[in-house]
């Protein structure tokens, strides 16, 4: 069930009305929301609701067993078993074919061809997201950051709650579970914010992302070798905007829908293309994933506590696995390695105190010597330096997007060759697409609190006024959007 559809609108109206009727009956409300979430997930393929329930049961049981023992060895065995089960489920459905294909290629290269047990396995929607949520819950209980939940209902709802179930954001148990034990309040501030976020998310997805996909990106990436260099560059920038609007649009709608039901989710995007370093980019892009990778992978590996070489290793390994998380293909591995390499280079540059001042000012990644230099320079130098760094960071991110979007390495290399061997004339650079891309990028430099400010200004309208804004906004978006509803990009992850 897709957010920008009539089916979801009808589904949510029913859920909204009944859930608030049950606001004084806590357990009934949670049970109803759990049933609604399983209906939402099963609408795609009901058979995978058993997988969702099995994952939830594993993590609930692990949490309960961890709460029953203080023996460190038993706790380590329990958490290792739970994490292994979670990753086994994810690996079977998401990586089984990838690993067998890779093994077959290796055996063929070594002239050791073998018949391998290939199977057609359907990838369940959202499996990466609910698996990571389950792992975070078990690990947090193991670390004693949170107590184990007594109620299975709470854990099942936490893992399956429909707004974030299929494409995030990755919600932490420490943030969400306490809300389940509080009486929900339909505050005007949350309603206003929810409606603003839903409309913004719908516009990002239905108008910007869908127009860029249908009018530019899909055509050029389908066969990069037949398009001119200017069109390749325009499509690359178009894809950067498309994937941002597509994914952040889903997150906006998810956060908005949750707010209308009385639950607060944290922001998942914060104007990532205004970042002046890749480190800053990952503080702004898919924030729930970057924080998950930091807390459950990078830090347990040692983080930056054991010297430069191990820090660089940890960065590379974290981003390598971040790439694998996005998809079972070597192009995603390359995407992750590019990000890991640049993050390591940024840290290295920031640690070189004796680097020539102009070089540090221009490269400007990280903190330390760079920050001292910039604070000592003039305001004009500071602005110029940041503009240069934003430009460099954006283009590095776009370079990595080539591998993220390309069907395979051959397509990615065709794309790169087309950009390097600059030739041809732009055929797609019409005013509409250029303005759409330029305006979307310019919005990254609006005040960071603008959405909250607009939501606060609309609070005075009251329920009827806010409802009219939502209805009129949806009709307007539907009128200007292209026909059809494309699935969200991150459904495949």
C-alpha positions as CSV (number, residue, x, y, z in Angstrom):
1,X,0.0,0.0,0.0
2,X,1.6,3.3,-1.1
3,X,1.2,6.5,0.8
4,X,0.1,8.7,-2.1
5,X,-2.9,6.6,-3.1
6,X,-6.7,6.6,-2.4
7,X,-6.4,3.2,-0.8
8,X,-4.0,4.6,1.9
9,X,-6.1,7.7,2.4
10,X,-9.2,5.6,3.2
11,X,-7.1,3.2,5.3
12,X,-5.7,6.1,7.3
13,X,-9.0,7.8,7.9
14,X,-10.4,4.6,9.4
15,X,-7.3,4.1,11.6
16,X,-7.2,7.8,12.7
17,X,-10.9,7.7,13.7
18,X,-10.8,4.4,15.6
19,X,-7.4,4.9,17.3
20,X,-8.6,8.2,18.8
21,X,-11.8,6.6,19.9
22,X,-9.7,4.2,21.8
23,X,-7.4,6.7,23.4
24,X,-8.6,6.0,26.9
25,X,-8.2,2.2,26.5
26,X,-4.5,1.9,26.1
27,X,-4.2,-1.9,25.4
28,X,-7.1,-1.9,23.0
29,X,-5.6,1.0,21.1
30,X,-2.2,-0.7,20.8
31,X,-3.8,-3.9,19.7
32,X,-5.9,-2.0,17.0
33,X,-2.8,-0.2,15.7
34,X,-0.9,-3.5,15.6
35,X,-3.7,-5.1,13.6
36,X,-3.8,-2.1,11.3
37,X,0.0,-2.3,10.8
38,X,-0.2,-6.0,9.8
39,X,-3.1,-5.2,7.4
40,X,-1.0,-2.5,5.9
41,X,2.0,-4.8,5.5
42,X,-0.1,-7.8,4.4
43,X,-1.8,-5.6,1.7
44,X,1.4,-6.1,-0.4
45,X,1.7,-9.9,0.3
46,X,-0.1,-11.4,3.4
47,X,2.4,-14.3,3.5
48,X,5.2,-12.1,4.8
49,X,3.2,-11.1,7.8
50,X,4.4,-14.4,9.3
51,X,8.0,-13.3,8.7
52,X,7.3,-9.9,10.4
53,X,5.7,-11.7,13.4
54,X,8.6,-14.2,13.6
55,X,11.2,-11.4,13.7
56,X,9.2,-9.6,16.4
57,X,8.9,-12.8,18.5
58,X,12.7,-13.4,18.3
59,X,13.5,-10.0,19.5
60,X,10.8,-9.9,22.3
61,X,12.0,-13.3,23.6
62,X,15.6,-12.2,23.5
63,X,14.8,-9.1,25.5
64,X,12.9,-11.1,28.1
65,X,15.7,-13.7,28.5
66,X,18.3,-10.9,28.8
67,X,16.2,-9.4,31.6
68,X,16.2,-12.7,33.6
69,X,20.0,-13.1,33.9
70,X,22.9,-11.0,35.1
71,X,25.5,-13.5,34.0
72,X,27.7,-11.7,31.5
73,X,28.6,-14.8,29.6
74,X,24.9,-15.9,29.2
75,X,24.0,-12.3,28.2
76,X,26.7,-12.3,25.5
77,X,25.4,-15.6,24.1
78,X,21.8,-14.4,24.1
79,X,22.5,-11.2,22.3
80,X,24.9,-12.9,19.8
81,X,22.2,-15.5,19.1
82,X,19.5,-12.9,18.6
83,X,21.6,-10.8,16.3
84,X,22.7,-13.8,14.4
85,X,19.0,-14.9,13.9
86,X,18.1,-11.4,12.7
87,X,21.0,-11.3,10.3
88,X,20.3,-14.8,9.1
89,X,16.7,-13.9,8.1
90,X,17.9,-10.7,6.4
91,X,20.8,-12.6,4.7
92,X,18.5,-15.4,3.4
93,X,16.0,-13.1,1.8
94,X,18.2,-10.3,0.7
95,X,21.7,-11.7,-0.1
96,X,21.2,-15.4,-0.9
97,X,21.1,-14.8,-4.7
98,X,23.9,-12.3,-4.5
99,X,26.3,-14.6,-2.7
100,X,25.5,-17.5,-5.0
101,X,26.0,-15.4,-8.1
102,X,29.3,-14.1,-6.8
103,X,30.4,-17.7,-5.9
104,X,29.4,-18.9,-9.3
105,X,31.5,-16.2,-10.9
106,X,34.5,-17.1,-8.8
107,X,34.2,-20.8,-9.5
108,X,33.8,-20.1,-13.2
109,X,37.0,-18.0,-13.2
110,X,38.8,-20.8,-11.5
111,X,37.4,-23.4,-13.9
112,X,35.6,-25.1,-11.0
113,X,32.0,-24.8,-12.2
114,X,29.5,-26.4,-9.9
115,X,25.7,-26.7,-9.9
116,X,24.6,-24.4,-7.1
117,X,21.2,-24.4,-5.2
118,X,19.8,-21.3,-6.8
119,X,16.3,-20.3,-5.7
120,X,13.9,-17.5,-6.6
121,X,13.4,-15.6,-3.3
122,X,11.1,-12.6,-3.2
123,X,12.6,-9.8,-1.1
124,X,10.1,-8.7,1.6
125,X,9.4,-5.0,1.6
126,X,11.1,-3.2,4.5
127,X,13.0,-6.2,5.8
128,X,16.2,-4.2,6.3
129,X,14.3,-1.6,8.3
130,X,12.5,-3.8,10.7
131,X,15.5,-6.1,11.1
132,X,17.7,-3.1,12.2
133,X,15.0,-2.0,14.6
134,X,14.9,-5.4,16.2
135,X,18.7,-5.6,16.5
136,X,18.8,-2.1,18.1
137,X,16.2,-3.2,20.7
138,X,18.1,-6.3,21.7
139,X,21.4,-4.6,21.8
140,X,20.1,-1.7,23.9
141,X,18.6,-4.2,26.4
142,X,21.9,-6.1,26.5
143,X,23.8,-2.8,27.2
144,X,21.2,-1.9,29.8
145,X,20.4,1.3,28.0
146,X,16.7,0.4,28.2
147,X,14.8,-2.2,30.2
148,X,13.3,-5.2,28.4
149,X,9.6,-4.7,27.6
150,X,7.2,-6.7,29.6
151,X,4.5,-6.6,27.0
152,X,4.9,-8.5,23.7
153,X,2.3,-6.2,22.3
154,X,4.6,-3.2,22.7
155,X,7.5,-4.9,20.9
156,X,5.3,-6.2,18.1
157,X,3.8,-2.8,17.6
158,X,7.2,-1.1,17.8
159,X,8.7,-3.2,15.1
160,X,5.6,-3.2,12.8
161,X,4.1,0.3,13.3
162,X,2.9,1.1,9.8
163,X,4.1,4.7,9.2
164,X,7.8,3.7,9.3
165,X,7.5,-0.1,8.6
166,X,8.6,-0.3,5.0
167,X,11.0,2.6,4.4
168,X,11.9,4.0,7.8
169,X,13.0,6.1,9.6
170,X,14.7,3.5,11.8
171,X,13.0,4.2,15.1
172,X,14.8,3.5,18.4
173,X,13.0,1.6,21.1
174,X,14.2,4.0,23.8
175,X,12.4,6.8,21.9
176,X,9.2,5.0,20.9
177,X,8.4,2.5,23.7
178,X,7.9,5.1,26.4
179,X,5.3,6.8,24.2
180,X,3.3,3.6,24.1
181,X,2.9,3.8,27.8
182,X,1.6,7.4,27.9
183,X,-1.9,8.5,27.2
184,X,-1.9,9.9,23.6
185,X,-2.8,13.5,23.2
186,X,-4.1,15.0,19.9
187,X,-2.3,18.3,20.3
188,X,-2.9,21.1,17.8
189,X,0.9,21.6,17.4
190,X,1.3,17.9,16.3
191,X,-1.7,18.0,14.0
192,X,-0.3,21.2,12.3
193,X,3.2,19.7,12.0
194,X,1.8,16.4,10.7
195,X,-0.3,18.1,8.0
196,X,2.6,20.3,6.9
197,X,5.0,17.3,6.7
198,X,2.5,15.2,4.8
199,X,1.9,17.9,2.2
200,X,5.7,18.5,1.8
201,X,6.3,14.8,1.5
202,X,3.6,14.3,-1.1
203,X,4.9,17.2,-3.1
204,X,8.5,16.0,-3.0
205,X,7.5,12.5,-4.1
206,X,4.5,13.0,-6.4
207,X,5.7,16.2,-8.2
208,X,9.5,16.6,-8.0
209,X,10.7,13.0,-7.8
210,X,8.2,11.6,-10.2
211,X,8.8,14.3,-12.8
212,X,12.5,13.9,-12.6
213,X,12.3,10.2,-12.9
214,X,9.9,10.1,-15.8
215,X,11.2,13.1,-17.8
216,X,14.9,12.7,-17.3
217,X,16.6,10.2,-14.9
218,X,15.1,6.9,-16.0
219,X,15.7,7.6,-19.7
220,X,19.3,8.7,-19.3
221,X,20.4,6.0,-16.9
222,X,18.7,3.3,-19.0
223,X,21.5,3.5,-21.5
224,X,24.1,6.2,-20.6
225,X,26.2,5.4,-23.7
226,X,23.7,7.0,-26.1
227,X,23.4,10.4,-24.3
228,X,25.6,13.5,-24.4
229,X,27.8,14.6,-21.6
230,X,25.6,17.6,-20.7
231,X,22.6,15.4,-20.4
232,X,24.5,12.9,-18.3
233,X,25.5,15.7,-15.9
234,X,22.0,17.0,-15.8
235,X,20.5,13.6,-15.2
236,X,23.1,13.0,-12.4
237,X,22.1,16.1,-10.6
238,X,18.5,15.2,-11.3
239,X,19.0,11.9,-9.7
240,X,20.6,13.5,-6.6
241,X,17.4,15.6,-6.3
242,X,15.1,12.7,-7.1
243,X,16.4,10.3,-4.5
244,X,16.4,13.0,-1.9
245,X,12.8,14.0,-2.6
246,X,11.7,10.4,-3.0
247,X,13.2,9.2,0.3
248,X,12.9,12.3,2.4
249,X,9.4,12.6,1.1
250,X,8.5,9.2,2.5
251,X,10.1,10.1,5.8
252,X,8.2,13.3,6.0
253,X,4.9,11.5,5.4
254,X,5.8,8.8,7.9
255,X,6.7,11.4,10.6
256,X,3.5,13.4,9.7
257,X,1.2,10.3,9.9
258,X,2.8,9.2,13.2
259,X,2.2,12.8,14.6
260,X,-1.5,12.6,13.7
261,X,-1.7,9.4,15.7
262,X,0.0,11.1,18.6
263,X,3.6,9.7,18.3
264,X,6.8,11.7,17.7
265,X,9.5,10.5,15.4
266,X,12.8,12.1,15.0
267,X,13.8,13.9,11.8
268,X,15.5,11.7,9.2
269,X,16.7,14.4,6.8
270,X,18.1,17.9,7.4
271,X,19.0,19.6,4.1
272,X,21.9,17.2,3.3
273,X,23.0,19.0,0.1
274,X,24.1,22.1,2.1
275,X,26.8,19.9,3.8
276,X,30.3,21.2,3.6
277,X,31.9,17.8,4.2
278,X,30.9,14.2,3.8
279,X,30.9,13.9,7.6
280,X,28.4,16.7,7.8
281,X,26.4,15.1,5.0
282,X,25.9,11.9,7.0
283,X,24.7,14.0,9.9
284,X,22.0,15.3,7.6
285,X,21.2,12.4,5.3
286,X,19.2,9.3,6.4
287,X,20.0,10.3,10.0
288,X,18.4,7.3,11.6
289,X,20.6,4.9,9.5
290,X,23.8,6.9,10.0
291,X,23.2,7.0,13.8
292,X,22.4,3.3,13.7
293,X,25.7,2.5,11.9
294,X,27.6,4.7,14.3
295,X,26.1,3.2,17.5
296,X,25.9,-0.4,16.6
297,X,28.8,-0.9,14.2
298,X,31.4,1.9,14.2
299,X,31.6,2.4,17.9
300,X,31.7,-1.4,18.7
301,X,34.5,-1.8,16.2
302,X,36.5,0.8,18.3
303,X,35.4,4.0,16.6
304,X,38.3,6.5,16.7
305,X,39.6,5.3,20.1
306,X,42.6,3.2,18.9
307,X,44.6,5.4,16.6
308,X,44.5,6.6,13.0
309,X,44.8,3.4,11.1
310,X,42.1,1.5,13.0
311,X,39.9,4.6,12.8
312,X,40.2,4.5,9.0
313,X,39.6,0.8,8.9
314,X,36.5,1.2,11.0
315,X,35.2,4.0,8.7
316,X,35.8,1.9,5.6
317,X,34.2,-1.2,7.2
318,X,31.2,0.7,8.4
319,X,30.5,2.3,5.1
320,X,31.2,-1.0,3.2
321,X,28.5,-2.6,5.3
322,X,26.3,0.4,4.9
323,X,26.6,-0.1,1.1
324,X,25.7,-3.8,1.4
325,X,22.7,-2.8,3.6
326,X,21.3,-0.8,0.7
327,X,21.4,-3.6,-1.8
328,X,22.9,-7.0,-2.8
329,X,25.1,-5.7,-5.6
330,X,28.7,-4.7,-6.1
331,X,27.6,-1.3,-7.2
332,X,26.3,-0.6,-3.7
333,X,29.6,-1.9,-2.3
334,X,31.4,0.6,-4.4
335,X,29.1,3.4,-3.3
336,X,29.9,2.5,0.3
337,X,33.6,2.3,-0.3
338,X,33.6,5.8,-2.0
339,X,31.9,7.3,1.1
340,X,34.2,5.4,3.4
341,X,37.3,6.5,1.5
342,X,36.3,10.2,1.5
343,X,35.4,10.1,5.2
344,X,38.8,8.7,6.0
345,X,40.5,11.3,3.8
346,X,38.6,14.1,5.6
347,X,39.7,12.8,8.9
348,X,43.3,12.5,7.7
349,X,43.3,16.1,6.3
350,X,41.8,17.4,9.5
351,X,44.6,15.8,11.5
352,X,47.4,17.4,9.5
353,X,48.2,20.4,11.5
354,X,51.2,21.4,9.4
355,X,49.3,21.5,6.1
356,X,49.6,24.8,4.2
357,X,46.8,27.1,5.3
358,X,45.4,27.7,1.8
359,X,45.1,24.0,1.1
360,X,43.3,23.4,4.3
361,X,41.0,26.3,3.7
362,X,40.0,25.1,0.3
363,X,39.6,21.4,1.2
364,X,38.2,22.4,4.5
365,X,36.9,18.9,5.6
366,X,36.4,18.0,9.2
367,X,37.4,20.2,12.2
368,X,40.5,20.9,14.1
369,X,43.0,23.0,12.1
370,X,40.5,23.9,9.5
371,X,38.1,25.4,12.0
372,X,40.9,27.4,13.6
373,X,41.9,28.7,10.3
374,X,38.4,29.7,9.3
375,X,37.7,31.5,12.6
376,X,40.9,33.5,12.1
377,X,40.0,34.5,8.5
378,X,37.7,37.1,7.3
379,X,34.0,36.6,6.8
380,X,34.4,36.7,3.0
381,X,37.1,34.0,3.1
382,X,34.9,31.9,5.4
383,X,31.9,32.2,3.0
384,X,34.1,31.4,0.0
385,X,35.6,28.4,1.7
386,X,32.3,27.0,2.7
387,X,30.8,27.5,-0.8
388,X,33.8,25.6,-2.3
389,X,33.5,22.8,0.2
390,X,29.7,22.5,-0.4
391,X,30.4,22.3,-4.1
392,X,33.0,19.6,-3.7
393,X,31.0,17.6,-1.2
394,X,27.9,17.7,-3.4
395,X,29.8,16.5,-6.5
396,X,31.5,13.7,-4.5
397,X,28.1,12.6,-3.4
398,X,26.8,12.8,-6.9
399,X,29.8,10.8,-8.2
400,X,28.9,8.0,-5.7
401,X,25.2,8.2,-6.8
402,X,26.3,6.9,-10.2
403,X,27.1,3.5,-8.7
404,X,24.1,3.6,-6.5
405,X,21.7,4.1,-9.5
406,X,23.5,2.2,-12.2
407,X,22.2,-1.3,-13.1
408,X,25.7,-2.7,-12.9
409,X,29.4,-1.7,-13.2
410,X,29.3,-1.6,-17.0
411,X,26.5,1.0,-16.9
412,X,28.4,3.0,-14.3
413,X,31.6,3.0,-16.3
414,X,29.6,4.0,-19.4
415,X,28.3,6.9,-17.4
416,X,31.7,8.0,-16.2
417,X,33.2,7.7,-19.6
418,X,30.5,9.9,-21.0
419,X,31.2,12.6,-18.4
420,X,35.0,12.4,-18.9
421,X,34.9,12.5,-22.7
422,X,32.9,15.7,-22.7
423,X,31.0,16.0,-26.0
424,X,27.6,16.6,-27.5
425,X,24.7,19.0,-26.8
426,X,22.1,19.0,-24.1
427,X,18.7,17.7,-25.3
428,X,17.0,17.5,-21.9
429,X,18.0,20.9,-20.5
430,X,14.7,22.5,-20.9
431,X,13.6,25.3,-18.6
432,X,11.2,23.1,-16.6
433,X,13.8,20.5,-15.6
434,X,16.6,23.0,-15.0
435,X,14.4,25.2,-12.8
436,X,13.0,22.1,-11.0
437,X,16.5,20.8,-10.2
438,X,17.9,24.3,-9.3
439,X,15.0,25.3,-7.1
440,X,15.0,21.9,-5.3
441,X,18.7,22.3,-4.5
442,X,18.2,26.0,-3.5
443,X,15.7,24.9,-0.9
444,X,18.5,23.2,1.0
445,X,19.7,26.6,2.0
446,X,16.4,27.9,3.5
447,X,16.4,28.2,7.3
448,X,16.6,24.8,8.9
449,X,13.6,25.5,11.2
450,X,11.3,26.7,8.4
451,X,9.0,23.7,8.5
452,X,8.4,24.0,12.3
453,X,7.9,27.8,11.9
454,X,5.2,27.3,9.2
455,X,3.5,24.6,11.3
456,X,3.4,26.9,14.3
457,X,1.9,29.8,12.2
458,X,-0.9,27.4,11.1
459,X,-1.9,26.2,14.5
460,X,-4.5,29.0,15.0
461,X,-6.6,27.6,12.1
462,X,-8.0,24.8,14.3
463,X,-9.2,21.4,13.2
464,X,-11.5,22.6,10.4
465,X,-9.0,25.0,8.9
466,X,-6.1,22.5,9.0
467,X,-8.4,19.8,7.5
468,X,-9.2,22.2,4.6
469,X,-5.6,22.9,4.0
470,X,-4.8,19.2,3.9
471,X,-7.6,18.5,1.5
472,X,-6.9,21.5,-0.8
473,X,-3.2,20.7,-0.7
474,X,-3.7,17.1,-1.7
475,X,-6.0,18.1,-4.6
476,X,-3.5,20.7,-5.8
477,X,-0.6,18.2,-5.7
478,X,-2.7,15.6,-7.5
479,X,-3.5,18.2,-10.2
480,X,0.1,19.2,-11.0
481,X,1.7,15.8,-10.5
482,X,2.4,13.4,-13.5
483,X,0.1,10.5,-13.9
484,X,0.7,7.3,-12.0
485,X,2.2,6.5,-8.7
486,X,5.8,5.1,-8.7
487,X,6.9,3.0,-5.8
488,X,9.3,4.7,-3.4
489,X,13.0,4.0,-4.2
490,X,13.8,2.7,-0.7
491,X,11.1,0.0,-0.9
492,X,13.7,-2.2,-2.5
493,X,15.9,-1.9,0.6
